[in-house]
Amino acid sequence: MTGAFLAGLLPASLKAGDEDAGIIPSAQYASLPSQGRLDDPAATGSLPDAKAVVGFPSLVSQGTITLRASAPTRCIPGDLRDVVASVAETFGPVSIESTHRSSGRNRRAGGARHSLHLSCRAVDFRVRARARGVMAYLRAHPQVGGLKIYRNGIIHIDNGERRSW
């Protein structure tokens, strides 16, 4: 029934009939190769990158999230990476200033003695958007435990207990 109804809506020039066979090509289906063959150019053809990078890595590769050389991100828990990616997607470019710190570097930065930066469970970042809106947005995320904005505009988030100071 639906097919007949839709066929009635097609312009006459697009209806395939005996007299105009070949105007509407037959349906063709294709699928991506198996996960193990995504890097094989013979299997992916002209696809530039069959492994689509999504989320945090994608935003880093696009330049929406920039990283300081001294701020490793591989150790950051996935929930905090997701929050930073969400901030970048919502408010625009984010610059990650600090993640994991050694105890000496933490002391020099004025960090707390038991800072979550020591175990790579904290991220300090800047965002160009209005800080008040970003802070309200971050407060709404249950993954964010510690939350603070410093006078220099750097925002601190961690996945410890819910608190601000």
Protein Blocks (a to p, Z undefined) as FASTA:
>chain_A
ZZmmmmmmpcfklpccfklgokaccddddddddfklmmmmklnomafblbacehjllmmm
nomaccdfklcfklpcfklmmmmmmmmmmnopcddfbfcdcfklmmmnopafklcklnop
accdddfbdfklmmmmmmmpmklmbdcddfkopacddfbdcddZZ
